[in-house]
Amino acid sequence: MKSLFKLLGILLLVLLAAAAGFVAAKLGVGSRVATVNLPDVERQFAEKMTDAALVGRFTVSGREDRPPREDRYDISSVEKVGDDQWRFNAKIGELGVTLPIVVTMRFAGDTPIITITDFTIPTLGTFTARVFFYGDRYAGTWQHGATGGHMFRKIERKARSEK
């Protein structure tokens, strides 16, 4: 009986280690590409998005008679973690917690575009979105289940006193 408990304990540890490895891989832990090694357009984007916020509005399709609602995403950093994979360390929604979210992002020339399809964010749900960034603005579409719309406005850099 003692050896059975020992075997179960070892199996549990192996499963926990595998789960931790899976989560680390999904979050890009340890695979950050140094900003100085990025091509200019990628480096400039990562630097612009450090200590920044997407401050804007979003619409809901089918509710065009209502004004757009306020929206904010506080971003502490953005890091490339693999081919077309970028980790946004951001406060999303009303959680007030910074989450590391790894998304697919491609560049069309000098324009970064987030492309996620049926992408699950823990505690928030599953989303599909296309969001592009240009200059000090962003815009895109979003879908969450049967609900979707547009999102848009500006990228703000945090003042030193806000950090």
C-alpha positions in Angstrom: 0.0 0.0 0.0 2.9 2.4 0.8 4.4 1.8 -2.6 1.1 2.6 -4.3 0.9 6.0 -2.5 4.5 6.6 -3.5 3.7 5.8 -7.1 0.6 8.0 -7.1 2.7 10.9 -5.6 5.3 10.5 -8.3 2.6 10.5 -11.0 1.0 13.6 -9.5 4.4 15.4 -9.6 4.9 14.4 -13.2 1.5 15.7 -14.2 2.0 18.9 -12.3 5.4 19.4 -14.0 3.8 18.7 -17.4 1.0 21.2 -16.7 3.5 23.8 -15.6 5.5 23.3 -18.8 2.4 23.6 -20.9 1.4 26.9 -19.2 5.0 28.2 -19.5 5.0 27.4 -23.2 1.6 29.1 -23.8 2.7 32.2 -22.0 6.1 32.3 -23.7 7.9 32.2 -20.4 11.7 32.3 -20.9 11.5 32.7 -24.7 11.6 36.5 -24.9 13.5 37.9 -27.9 15.7 40.8 -26.7 14.4 44.1 -27.9 17.8 45.1 -29.3 17.8 42.1 -31.6 14.4 42.9 -33.2 14.1 44.5 -36.7 13.6 48.3 -36.4 9.8 48.2 -37.0 9.3 45.5 -34.3 11.6 47.2 -31.8 9.8 50.6 -32.3 6.5 48.9 -31.7 7.7 47.1 -28.5 9.2 50.4 -27.2 6.0 52.4 -28.0 3.8 49.9 -26.2 5.9 49.8 -23.0 4.0 51.6 -20.2 1.2 52.6 -22.6 -2.5 52.4 -22.7 -5.1 51.8 -25.4 -7.7 54.4 -24.5 -10.7 54.3 -26.6 -14.2 53.1 -27.3 -16.0 50.1 -28.6 -19.2 49.5 -30.4 -21.6 46.6 -30.3 -23.1 45.4 -33.6 -26.9 45.7 -33.6 -26.8 48.6 -31.1 -25.7 51.3 -33.5 -28.4 53.6 -31.9 -26.2 53.7 -28.8 -23.0 55.7 -28.4 -19.7 53.7 -28.3 -18.7 52.6 -24.8 -15.4 53.5 -23.1 -12.6 51.0 -23.2 -9.1 50.8 -21.7 -6.2 48.4 -21.8 -3.2 49.3 -19.7 -0.1 47.7 -21.1 3.1 47.4 -19.0 5.1 45.8 -21.8 4.9 43.9 -25.2 7.6 41.3 -25.9 8.2 39.1 -28.9 8.4 35.5 -27.7 8.5 33.6 -31.0 7.7 33.7 -34.8 4.7 36.0 -35.0 4.1 35.5 -31.3 3.9 38.5 -29.0 3.2 38.6 -25.3 1.1 41.6 -24.1 1.4 42.1 -20.3 -1.8 44.0 -19.9 -4.7 44.9 -17.6 -7.8 44.0 -19.5 -11.4 44.9 -18.5 -12.3 45.4 -14.9 -10.1 42.6 -13.4 -7.4 45.0 -12.4 -4.9 42.2 -12.8 -2.0 42.2 -15.3 -2.3 39.1 -17.5 0.4 37.8 -19.9 -1.5 37.2 -23.1 0.4 35.7 -26.1 -1.2 36.6 -29.4 -0.3 36.1 -33.1 0.8 39.4 -34.5 2.0 40.0 -38.0 3.4 43.2 -39.7 2.0 44.5 -42.9 5.0 46.8 -43.7 5.2 49.2 -40.7 1.7 48.2 -39.4 1.4 45.6 -36.7 -1.8 43.6 -36.7 -3.1 41.3 -34.0 -4.9 38.3 -35.4 -6.6 36.0 -33.0 -9.3 33.4 -33.8 -11.3 31.6 -31.1 -8.7 32.7 -28.6 -9.5 32.0 -24.9 -8.4 34.4 -22.2 -8.8 32.8 -18.8 -11.8 34.3 -16.8 -12.8 36.5 -19.7 -13.9 34.0 -22.5 -13.1 33.2 -26.1 -12.5 36.0 -28.6 -11.8 36.6 -32.3 -10.2 39.9 -33.2 -8.2 41.8 -35.8 -6.6 44.9 -34.4 -4.0 47.1 -36.1 -1.8 49.9 -34.8 -0.5 52.9 -36.7 1.1 56.0 -35.3 -0.7 56.8 -32.1 -3.9 55.1 -33.0 -5.4 51.6 -33.0 -8.6 50.2 -34.6 -10.1 46.8 -35.2 -13.0 44.3 -34.9 -13.8 42.0 -32.1 -16.1 39.1 -31.5 -17.1 37.3 -28.3 -19.6 34.6 -28.9 -22.6 36.1 -30.7 -21.6 39.7 -29.7 -19.1 41.7 -31.7 -18.3 45.2 -32.9 -15.5 47.6 -33.5 -12.8 49.1 -31.2 -10.7 52.2 -31.9 -9.0 55.4 -30.7 -5.6 56.2 -29.3 -2.4 54.9 -27.8 -1.3 56.9 -24.8 2.1 56.8 -23.2 2.0 56.9 -19.4 3.7 59.9 -17.8 6.5 59.2 -15.4 4.4 60.0 -12.4 1.8 57.4 -13.4 4.3 54.5 -13.4 
